[in-house]
């Protein structure tokens, strides 16, 4: 596998991971006890930390990529194993 393919696949896993880990650990102003700004949404985060998001997403995406790469090398699950013909009515 070329390094460009590795980078592209890892980036796709990173974006997916960022959306997966984004809601964990975030609290609203009511939960933290802070005062809200007038016009602020009730669900706006009070303690959003982008560095924590970057770190969590990077760790998760790296783990997912290595699982993908191990499957790519060892051929544990192939396209032949995914028989979706009956689902499509074929």
Residue pairs with C-beta under 8 A, 6 or more apart in sequence:
1 69
1 72
6 65
6 69
9 65
9 68
10 61
10 62
10 65
13 60
13 61
13 64
13 65
13 68
14 57
14 58
14 61
16 61
16 64
17 56
17 57
17 58
17 60
17 61
17 64
18 53
18 57
20 57
20 60
21 53
21 56
21 57
21 60
22 53
24 56
25 47
25 52
26 45
26 47
26 48
27 45
27 46
27 47
28 42
28 43
28 44
28 45
28 46
29 35
29 36
29 40
29 44
29 46
30 42
31 46
32 46
32 47
34 46
36 42
36 44
70 76
71 77
